[in-house]
Amino acid sequence: MAITFGENIGKTSIVRFAIYGVLALLLSYLNASVLNFIQIGEIMPDLVLILVVYIAIREGQFTGLFAGFFAGLIFDVVTMDVLGTNALAKTIAAFTAGFFYKEDKSKQILGSFNFLTIVFVSSLLHNLVYFFFYVKVSELNVLNFFLKYGFASSLYTTVLALFPILLNFKRREINV
């Protein structure tokens, strides 16, 4: 029995998804090793989350869910984190970002500052879910913890999400 792909999934889609997988692996290694040098205090940006949001906006919510889960699982394995915490958090972030998917406007969204807003909101939700597993409410001030690891980390991730937008602007200038 042969497995056949529907009309929507062709060879170019398979190659594109393979590229997403390789990017998730590379960004996970980059996040685990190189980004330690640019962390501010204990706050680090999440490059894999930016990729997941990008995929959810470009490919749609359903594809984003799978991308979020598998990218999170890869990130958990590479960083030797508790298996499944990043997978769950990134899946929920991709689900949130997928609400902003519009088939005919995805390139416009990815090339605009709306992308930054989507990254920020998705990152806040991601951090809320992820750090839920690590907070001992009795031992710390939840508001300070959320401001430091939720808000500040989301802001840092959003700042790094400027680079895909700038690359999109550069492509627009070349195509004109």
C-alpha distance (Angstrom), angle and dihedral (degrees) to the residues before:
residue distance angle dihedral
M1 . . .
A2 3.77 . .
I3 3.75 124.0 .
T4 3.77 111.9 -129.0
F5 3.75 127.9 -168.1
G6 3.78 122.9 -132.6
E7 3.76 124.2 -117.3
N8 3.79 92.9 -87.3
I9 3.79 95.9 56.9
G10 3.77 114.7 61.8
K11 3.76 135.4 153.1
T12 3.81 92.4 -79.0
S13 3.81 90.3 54.8
I14 3.79 91.7 50.3
V15 3.80 90.8 50.3
R16 3.82 90.4 47.4
F17 3.82 91.7 51.1
A18 3.81 90.6 47.5
I19 3.81 88.6 52.8
Y20 3.82 89.2 51.0
G21 3.81 89.2 52.7
V22 3.78 93.3 49.9
L23 3.81 90.2 46.7
A24 3.81 90.4 51.2
L25 3.80 90.0 52.4
L26 3.82 93.7 46.9
L27 3.80 93.3 45.5
S28 3.81 90.4 48.6
Y29 3.81 90.5 54.5
L30 3.79 90.4 44.7
N31 3.80 91.0 49.4
A32 3.80 91.8 48.9
S33 3.79 97.3 47.1
V34 3.79 118.7 17.1
L35 3.80 100.2 33.0
N36 3.80 90.6 63.5
F37 3.80 85.5 77.6
I38 3.80 94.3 58.0
Q39 3.77 98.6 40.9
I40 3.78 116.0 124.4
G41 3.78 108.6 -139.2
E42 3.78 101.9 -43.3
I43 3.80 93.8 -30.9
M44 3.80 118.8 111.5
P45 3.80 130.4 174.1
D46 3.79 119.9 -118.1
L47 3.80 111.3 -128.9
V48 3.79 93.3 176.6
L49 3.80 89.7 58.5
I50 3.81 90.2 54.5
L51 3.82 88.8 53.2
V52 3.80 91.8 48.7
V53 3.81 92.1 50.6
Y54 3.82 89.5 47.2
I55 3.81 91.0 52.5
A56 3.82 93.0 46.5
I57 3.80 91.5 52.2
R58 3.80 94.7 42.8
E59 3.81 100.5 40.5
G60 3.80 103.9 24.4
Q61 3.77 139.2 -103.9
F62 3.81 98.0 -69.5
T63 3.79 94.1 50.9
G64 3.81 88.8 42.6
L65 3.80 90.3 57.3
F66 3.79 91.9 56.5
A67 3.80 91.5 43.1
G68 3.80 91.0 50.3
F69 3.78 92.9 49.2
F70 3.80 96.8 46.4
A71 3.82 95.0 39.9
G72 3.81 88.9 49.6
L73 3.79 91.2 48.6
I74 3.81 90.8 50.0
F75 3.81 89.2 48.2
D76 3.83 91.0 50.5
V77 3.80 91.7 51.4
V78 3.81 95.3 44.9
T79 3.82 94.3 46.8
M80 3.83 93.0 38.2
D81 3.79 89.6 -127.6
V82 3.78 124.0 154.0
L83 3.79 102.3 -62.9
G84 3.78 111.5 -107.7
T85 3.80 101.7 16.3
N86 3.79 95.1 99.4
A87 3.79 90.7 36.7
L88 3.81 90.7 58.0
A89 3.81 95.0 41.8
K90 3.80 94.4 47.2
T91 3.81 91.7 45.5
I92 3.80 90.3 55.0
A93 3.82 90.7 45.4
A94 3.82 90.5 51.0
F95 3.79 90.5 48.2
T96 3.80 89.3 53.5
A97 3.80 93.4 46.2
G98 3.80 89.9 47.9
F99 3.79 90.1 66.6
F100 3.79 87.4 71.1
Y101 3.80 93.5 54.8
K102 3.78 115.3 121.3
E103 3.78 113.3 173.2
D104 3.78 96.6 -143.8
K105 3.82 95.9 38.8
S106 3.81 104.0 41.8
K107 3.81 94.8 107.1
Q108 3.80 90.6 49.7
I109 3.80 91.1 50.6
L110 3.81 92.4 47.5
G111 3.79 90.8 50.7
S112 3.79 96.7 47.2
F113 3.75 136.7 70.5
N114 3.81 88.5 -102.5
F115 3.80 84.6 80.5
L116 3.82 89.2 62.6
T117 3.79 91.3 52.5
I118 3.79 91.2 49.9
V119 3.81 91.3 48.1
F120 3.81 90.7 49.5
V121 3.82 94.7 49.4
S122 3.80 92.5 43.9
S123 3.79 90.9 47.1
L124 3.80 92.3 51.0
L125 3.78 90.4 52.2
H126 3.82 91.2 44.0
N127 3.80 92.0 52.5
L128 3.79 92.5 45.6
V129 3.82 91.2 54.2
Y130 3.82 95.5 39.6
F131 3.79 97.6 48.0
F132 3.80 91.6 43.9
F133 3.82 86.4 80.7
Y134 3.81 93.0 53.7
V135 3.80 104.1 41.4
K136 3.76 120.2 101.8
V137 3.78 99.2 -165.0
S138 3.79 93.6 -160.7
E139 3.82 92.8 57.7
L140 3.80 103.1 49.7
N141 3.73 147.4 26.6
V142 3.81 105.4 -92.4
L143 3.81 93.7 -155.7
N144 3.82 93.5 54.4
F145 3.78 90.3 45.1
F146 3.82 91.8 51.7
L147 3.81 92.5 46.7
K148 3.79 91.8 50.3
Y149 3.78 102.8 39.5
G150 3.79 101.1 20.7
F151 3.77 107.9 37.4
A152 3.82 101.1 25.0
S153 3.80 93.6 44.6
S154 3.81 90.5 48.2
L155 3.78 90.5 50.0
Y156 3.82 91.3 50.6
T157 3.81 91.6 48.6
T158 3.81 90.0 48.6
V159 3.81 91.5 52.5
L160 3.81 90.1 54.9
A161 3.81 89.2 48.2
L162 3.81 86.1 70.0
F163 3.81 89.4 79.6
P164 3.84 96.1 68.7
I165 3.81 88.5 48.5
L166 3.79 91.6 50.7
L167 3.80 90.0 49.2
N168 3.80 89.0 51.6
F169 3.82 90.7 50.8
K170 3.81 89.5 50.8
R171 3.82 90.9 51.9
R172 3.79 90.8 50.6
E173 3.79 91.1 53.5
I174 3.80 92.1 50.1
N175 3.83 93.3 47.9
V176 3.81 94.0 51.7
